[in-house]
Amino acid sequence: MQRKHKKISLPRGYAPFEEVKRRLLRDKKTREAYEALRLEDEVISAMIQARITHKLSQAQLARKANMHQSAIARFESGYSNPRLDTLVRVAAALNVHLIK
């Protein structure tokens, strides 16, 4: 089922988000930063989905990965950037591969 977007009128001088995004992404450095964050978001989303698929709570995953639950929460919320060895530990605890 497709969602219908409600047309809203913006106050004078305001632009829709997609238009602003399109303008900003014309800049090479901005586009590169956006793409880097998109990759980070995809990794986080994949790890959350794997945890949910394995029916693990954050605390259970943390125990399996020999970490604190708060570290898993910070990672999943995007408030921390885990090191590669931490990602490997979490992936191993979830029995998933970081790359295909």
MODELLER restraints for C-alpha pairs under 7 A, 6 or more apart:
rsr = mdl.restraints
at = mdl.atoms
rsr.add(forms.Gaussian(group=physical.xy_distance, feature=features.Distance(at['CA:24:A'], at['CA:30:A']), mean=6.69, stdev=0.5))
rsr.add(forms.Gaussian(group=physical.xy_distance, feature=features.Distance(at['CA:25:A'], at['CA:31:A']), mean=4.76, stdev=0.5))
rsr.add(forms.Gaussian(group=physical.xy_distance, feature=features.Distance(at['CA:44:A'], at['CA:76:A']), mean=5.87, stdev=0.5))
rsr.add(forms.Gaussian(group=physical.xy_distance, feature=features.Distance(at['CA:48:A'], at['CA:76:A']), mean=6.74, stdev=0.5))
rsr.add(forms.Gaussian(group=physical.xy_distance, feature=features.Distance(at['CA:50:A'], at['CA:94:A']), mean=6.66, stdev=0.5))
rsr.add(forms.Gaussian(group=physical.xy_distance, feature=features.Distance(at['CA:51:A'], at['CA:94:A']), mean=6.58, stdev=0.5))
rsr.add(forms.Gaussian(group=physical.xy_distance, feature=features.Distance(at['CA:58:A'], at['CA:69:A']), mean=5.69, stdev=0.5))
rsr.add(forms.Gaussian(group=physical.xy_distance, feature=features.Distance(at['CA:58:A'], at['CA:72:A']), mean=6.18, stdev=0.5))
rsr.add(forms.Gaussian(group=physical.xy_distance, feature=features.Distance(at['CA:58:A'], at['CA:73:A']), mean=6.89, stdev=0.5))
rsr.add(forms.Gaussian(group=physical.xy_distance, feature=features.Distance(at['CA:59:A'], at['CA:69:A']), mean=4.74, stdev=0.5))
rsr.add(forms.Gaussian(group=physical.xy_distance, feature=features.Distance(at['CA:61:A'], at['CA:93:A']), mean=6.81, stdev=0.5))
rsr.add(forms.Gaussian(group=physical.xy_distance, feature=features.Distance(at['CA:62:A'], at['CA:68:A']), mean=5.44, stdev=0.5))
rsr.add(forms.Gaussian(group=physical.xy_distance, feature=features.Distance(at['CA:62:A'], at['CA:69:A']), mean=5.14, stdev=0.5))
rsr.add(forms.Gaussian(group=physical.xy_distance, feature=features.Distance(at['CA:62:A'], at['CA:72:A']), mean=6.45, stdev=0.5))
rsr.add(forms.Gaussian(group=physical.xy_distance, feature=features.Distance(at['CA:64:A'], at['CA:93:A']), mean=5.49, stdev=0.5))
rsr.add(forms.Gaussian(group=physical.xy_distance, feature=features.Distance(at['CA:65:A'], at['CA:89:A']), mean=5.59, stdev=0.5))
rsr.add(forms.Gaussian(group=physical.xy_distance, feature=features.Distance(at['CA:65:A'], at['CA:90:A']), mean=5.51, stdev=0.5))
rsr.add(forms.Gaussian(group=physical.xy_distance, feature=features.Distance(at['CA:65:A'], at['CA:93:A']), mean=5.30, stdev=0.5))
rsr.add(forms.Gaussian(group=physical.xy_distance, feature=features.Distance(at['CA:74:A'], at['CA:80:A']), mean=5.54, stdev=0.5))
rsr.add(forms.Gaussian(group=physical.xy_distance, feature=features.Distance(at['CA:75:A'], at['CA:81:A']), mean=6.56, stdev=0.5))
rsr.add(forms.Gaussian(group=physical.xy_distance, feature=features.Distance(at['CA:75:A'], at['CA:82:A']), mean=6.73, stdev=0.5))
rsr.add(forms.Gaussian(group=physical.xy_distance, feature=features.Distance(at['CA:91:A'], at['CA:97:A']), mean=6.26, stdev=0.5))
rsr.add(forms.Gaussian(group=physical.xy_distance, feature=features.Distance(at['CA:91:A'], at['CA:98:A']), mean=6.70, stdev=0.5))
